[in-house]
């Protein structure tokens, strides 16, 4: 398995406010995916990038979270292998066994035994 990118993400209910902060820090929206169905929710992902090619993802969620949460987005070339490696180390899929399947990607939000999150994503070609 190869990791193709490794970036931070913020899970929030206030994505527009966070976008404004990072725009002032030199980031721009590179693309937005709206209407992503995740565990009976309808979420939006905003991907931002700055001139040095640093990326940040914002997950606008209607999930009942007490505060913003941060984690790591890890793009891989083999979703199943990455999923098994994380499970071997005690990670659990936050959505049970459900994965997020779109026309362009397959993903899962994995949570470690200590509570940090890694979103694994494989882009489909």
Secondary structure, 3 states (H helix, E strand, C coil): CCEEEEEEEEEECCHHHHHHHHHHCCCEEEEEEEEEEECCEEEEEEEEECCCCCEEEEEECCCCCCCCEEEEEEEECCHHHHHHHHHHCCCEECCCCCCEECCCEEEEEEECCCCCEEEEEEECC
